[in-house]
Amino acid sequence: MEKGVFFATSAGNKGAAYGSLDKGIPWLLAVGASSMDRELNGIATLDNGDQVIGLSMYPGSSSLEQLPLVFRNQCYLHELHNVRDKIVICKDIDTMLDVQIDRVGNASAAGGIFITNRTYLELYLQLPSYPAIFVTPKDGELMLNYVNSSSNPRATLEFKKTRIGTKPAPLVAAYSSRGPSHSCASVLKPDVMAPGTLILASWTQAIPVVSIKSRPLFSKFNIISGTSMACPRAAGLAALLKSVHLNWSPAVIRSAIMTTADYIDNTNNPIKDSGSRYNVATPLAMGAGKINPNKALDPGLVYDANAEDYVKLLCAMRFTKKQIQIITRSSIWNCSNPSGDLNYPSFIAYFNANRSSPNERVVQEFQRTVTNVGNARSTYKATITPIDGFQVTVMPETLTFDEKYQKLSYKLSIEGPRMMKQVVAHGSLAWNEIGGKYVVRSPIVTTRLSLVD
């Protein structure tokens, strides 16, 4: 960072529990994973003409045509007799889905249809070595009604279908690790998210992509899911920004990516979280939102930070002299002016004081400085997205710049109860250029999670 090198790190794949993110290093960009508006599908066509579209990554080229269709409940071993050359429907209730997949394959069924409401199906799509699709309970009910009403139910399965423009998208991936970070809880993490689900990328031909009926399939490409797929996208965006803005520091690049991120999906609604029953995603899941490369090129205002600022943070976190030297690889620093309030493009405040009078109101304050990289003469007005139960204010409410690269400061205050009732609440601060195009947005989180004193 001191030498101008930008670093991004994957947030991790530990899932939807708060505090599962373990990479809270404040001078790095922590990247969560999202879905895209693309689905990989298989199609089941019933003999009565009804079609059901499900998820499938089966790479076989042939379709299964007009085969008998049977329902075997949860596909226990004793239910899978006489299924050879048939398409088996399994209902995912209390049996592990991967176990069902194995059982259907071992029973020599021609194909499988798995009815499931799991939110993280990416893990299972590559498991079947035979033709298989995964359908929702609603579509599964349609298929079961047909099976129960027909004397000779049959179906055709087709594969290698791709749908573009699926909605809603993006969604926060259920596997993506969530903040706050135990290693640096005073800085909101993750910072942003990027597409990480079902990503096509180059692959070594030394390892098979998948096995089809015990035959290994090799390819120069594979489709993988994880925050390790999302992180390179953010790093690549940072490289593009650096190529255009050679004088931008790593902190400025991170700021540009964060404050221009999308928090609205392609249905014009707030981005949802597939790991939280499709509720509105919090910044602890998606950070500031999904990266938007074109907007990041021209952010308007940026939040900068240097090595001294990070050392002040380490001092405020009570790192020992030896620990700070290990991190900085230098003895030229001092802790005479520690500060836990880093000049960061996001805010997280803890209201979890376990004391008497929990309803007593307290105020937490944050100091920030922004640098104008937009129009030389410009004025920005603050807009607060409110947080239920809290009073959020900004002083001053207006920032007027007379020249490019001018710096101006403001204070954000959050007033709320010592012990808040909700686990997590969130809002945002947006600096809107008056009569201009720039909107510089920062997420705000309040929480009673006990990660800091």
N, C-alpha and C positions, 0 to 999 in steps of 0.2 A: 504494500500500500504506500509506504514512504517513497518508493521509487516509481510511483505512478501506475503500478500494475493492478488491474481490476481482477477481483476474485469473486466467483459465484460458487455456491455450494447447494447441494440438494437438501431439502428439509428433512428427508427421511421417509420411510414407508411403514411407520409404526401405527398408523391408523388414526381414528377419529377422537381418541381420548385427549383431553386438555393436558398440556405439559409433555406430550410425547416427542416434541421436537428437541433434539439435543445438540443442535448446531447453531447456537445463538451468538456466535462471534460478531461483535458489533461492526467491525470494519469489512465484513463480507456481506454479499447479497444472498439471503436464504430463499430458495425457490421451492414453492409447493407445486403440486401437479393438478391439472384440470383435464377435462375431456375436450373433444372437438365436436364440430357439427358434422361428424362423419360416423356412420355405422357400418360394420361388416356383417352382412346378413346371410341367412339361409331362408328359403321360402318353402312352406308346407302347403301344398294344394290338395284339398280334400276332394273326394269323388263327387260331392254335391256342389262343387264349384267354389266353395269358400277358400280364401287364402289367408294364411297367417304368416307374418314376417317375424322372424326371430333373429337372435344374434348367433353368429357362427363364424368360425375361422377354419372350417374344414377345407383343406386345399385340393381335395380330389376333383378331378375334372368331370366325372360322370354323375348323373342324377340317379336317384332311386325312383323308378316309375311304377305306379299302380301296385304297390305292395300292401299286404294286409297290415292294418293298424290296430294295435292292441294296447289296452290300458292295464298297467300292472301296479297300480297304487304307488307305494313308496319303493318298489323294486327291491324288496328283500329277496334273499336267495331262493326261498321257497315259492316266490311269486314269479320267478323267471324261468319256468319250465315251458318247453315248446314255443320258443320265440325265434328260432333260427329262421332266417329269411323273412323276418317281420320287422316292422318299425314299432318300437316300444315307447309308450308314453309313461314317464315317471313323474310323480308329484313330490316336490321337495318340501317336506313338512318338518320332521324331526330327524331325518336321516342325513348324514353328511353328504353333500352333493358330489364330492369327489369319489366317495364310496359308491354312490349310485352309478356314476360314470363307469367305474371299473367293473361293477357287476354286470351291466348291460353288455360291455365289451366281452367279458368272459363267457357270457351266455350265447355268444355268436349271433347276436341280433344283427339284422341288416343295417339298422340305424336307430337313433334315439332322439326323443323329444323330451326335454326336461322343463317342467313347469316350475318356475321359481320367482320369488320376489326379492332375491338378493340384490343389493345395490352394487356389489363389487364382483361382477361376473368376469372381468378381464382375467382374473386368476384361473378361471375354469375353461375358458374358450379353447385353449390349446391342449387340454387334457385328453379329449377323446381321440383315439386313433381310428375311429370309424365315423361315418356320416352322422352328425348330430347338430341339433339347433336348440336354443334356449328361449323360451317364450314366457310372457307375463301370465299371472293368474287369470287375468281377464281373457286373454286369447286362449289360454289353456281350457277355460270353461267352455268356450265355443267348440273346441276340438272334442272335449269329453261329451258334450251334448250330441255331437254327430256320432261318436262311437256308440253311445248308448241307444241311439235311435235307428241305427242302421244294422241290417242283418249281415252285411258283408262290408264293413268299413275298410276303405283303402285310401292311400295317400301317395303323393309324389313329393320328393324332397329335391330342391335345387340349391346349388351353392355358388360361392364366389360372387356374391351380389354386394354392391357398395351403394349406400345412400348418402348423398351430400345434402347439407342444409337441414339436418335434423334439429328439432327444437324440444326443450330448451337447451342451449349450449352457450358458453361452456358451463360445466358443473364442476364443483370441487370434487376431486377424486376421494373416495372413501378411505383409501390407503394412505393418503398424504398426511404426514405428521403435523400436529397442531401445537401452537404456542400456548402459554408463554414458555420461553426457554429457561430451564433451570440454571444454565450457566451465566445468563445475563438477563434477568427478568425485567430490568428497568427499560430495556429496548424491545419494542414490539416486533415479534417474529412470528411467522415468516414475513418476508418483505413483499413478495409478489407471488403469483403463480403463473405457470406457462403450460402449454399442452404437453401432457406426459402419458396419456392413456392411449394405447394401441398406436405406437409410433413406429413408422417404417424406417429402418436404418440398415446400413451395411452390416454384414455378419460373416464371421469366419466360416470357411467351408470345412474346417477340421471337426466341427461339431454339428450334428444334424439339427435342423430347425424343429422337426417333429417326426414321429414315426407313424406311418399309415399302415395299419394291420401288420405290425411288426417289421415293416420295411422302413429304414431311416430315409428321411427326405432331406437333401442338402440344397442350400441356396445361398446366393450372395447377399440375400436380404432376409430380415426377420422383422416381426412385429412384437414389440416389447412395451410393457407398461411400468411406470415408476417415476419417482421424482428425479432419478438419474437420467431420465429421458427429457424432463422439463428443464433441468439445469443448463444443458448445453445451448438451449434456445436463448436463455437469458444472457449467457456468456457471449454468444454470437451477436446478440443485439448490442451488448456493451462494446464489442469490437467495432461494429458499424458506427456507433456513436463516437468512439474515439477517433475513427478515421475521418470523421467530419469535423469534430471539435478537438483538435490536438491539444488544446490547453486545459481541457476538462480533467479534474482530478477524479479518482475512483469514487469519492463521495458524491461529487456532482453528477457523475454518470448514474450512480444508484438512485439519486434523487430524481433525475429526469425519468428514469424507468418507473419509479414508484408513483410520482405525482400525476402521471399521465395514464396510469393503468385503468382498464375498463372494469367497472363494478356493476354494469348493466349487461344482461345477456341478450341473445338475439330475439327474444320476445319483448324486449324493452322493459323488463322487470329486473329487480335485483338478482344477482347470481345466487343460485341455490347450492346447497351442500348435500351431495349424495350420501355422505356418511352421517348425516343428521336428519334423516327422514325427509329430505328435500326441503328443509326449512331454509330461510335466508341465511347465506353464509356470513359468518363473522370474520373480522380481520385476523382472528387467531387461526382461522382455517385458510384464508386466501390472501392475507396481507392486504395490500392496497387494491388488489384485483389482478386481472389477467393482463400481461404485458401487451402494449400497443406500440409497435416499432415506429410507425410514422409519427405518432404524437410525441414520442420520446425524443425525436430529433429536434424538436422546437418546444421546450417546456414552459418558457416564459420566466419563471422564477425557480431557483434551485437552492438547496440546503447543502452547504459545504462543511467539511470537517477535516482536520489534519491530525498528524501523529500526537501533537500535544493534547488535543481534545480527548483522544482515546486514552492517553496516559492519565489524564485527570479523572476519567471514568474508572480506570483500574484502581486508582488511589481511593476513590470514593467507595469502591467495592471491597476495600480493605485487603487487597492483595499485598503480600509481603514484598519487601525490597528484592529478595531473591526471585520471587515469582515474576515480578515486573521486568527484571533484567533478563530472565529467560524469554519472555515474550518480545521485548523490545530489542534484545541483543545489544543493549547499550546501557551504560551507567550515567549517561548525561541526561538526567531528568530529575524532577523533584516533585514532592507531593504537598507543596506549600499551599496550593489552591485547588483541592480536589472538587470535582463536580460530577454528580450522577446524572445531570441533565444534559445529555448529548444533543448537539444540534442535528436532530434527526427528522425525517419527513413523516413521522408518525408519533402517536402518543399512546401510552398505556399507564393507567393510574389504578392503584390498589386501595380498595375500601374494605379492609378486612380486620380492623382493630378489634380484638376480642376483649373488650373492656366493659365496665359498667356504662350505662347511658349509650347503648349502641345507636340510638336515634339522634344523637348529637351530630350536628352538621360540621364538616371540616372542609377545608379548601386546599387543593393541590395546584401548584403553579408550575408552568413550563416556560422557559425563555427560548426563543428561536430567532435566528437571523437568516434572512433570505437575500439572495443576490439576483439582480435583474440581468437576465441574459436574453430578454425579449426586446420590445420596443424601447428606445432610449427614453422617451418621455411617456410615462404611462401611470395610471392610477388603478389600484386594486382594492376591491371591497370584500370584506370577510363575510362568508355565509356559513352558518352553523346548522348542521343536521342534528336536531335535538336528541338527547338521550333521556329516556323516561326516568324520572326521579332525580335528575341532576340538572344543575344550572351551569352551562358552559358559556364563558364570555371571552372576548378577545379585546385587547387594548394595545394599540389603537385599532379601530375597526377599518381604517383606511390607510393604505400605504401609497405614497406618491413618489415616483422616481423621476429624477431630472436627467439622468444619463444611464447609459449601459454600464453594467458591472457595479453599479451603486449597491451598497448594502443597507438594509433597514431591518430593524428588530421589532418584535412584538411579544406580548405575554399572553398565554392562554391559561385560563383558570377554570378548574372543575370543582364545583361545590356539591357535596353529597353526604350521605350518612357515613358514620365511622364504619358500620358494618352494613353493606348493601344487601338487599334481599335476593336479587338475581345473582346467578353465578357469573354471568357475563352480559354486559350491555355495550352497545356501540353506536357511534355516530361518525361525523366527519367535520372537518374544517376545509372550506374551499375558498381560495383567493381568486375572485373573478375580476378580470380586467374590464374596467368600465369602458364601453364602446369598442372593445377589442375582442380577440379570439381566445385568449388564454384562460384556462381554468386549472388552478394548481391545487390539487386535492390531497388531503392527508387524513388517514383513518384515525379514529379515537376509540380506545377501548377502556371501559371501567370494569373491574372484576374483584371478586372476593376470594379468588384462588390464593392460597397461602404459599407463595414462592419467595416472597421478600418480607423483611421486617416492616 
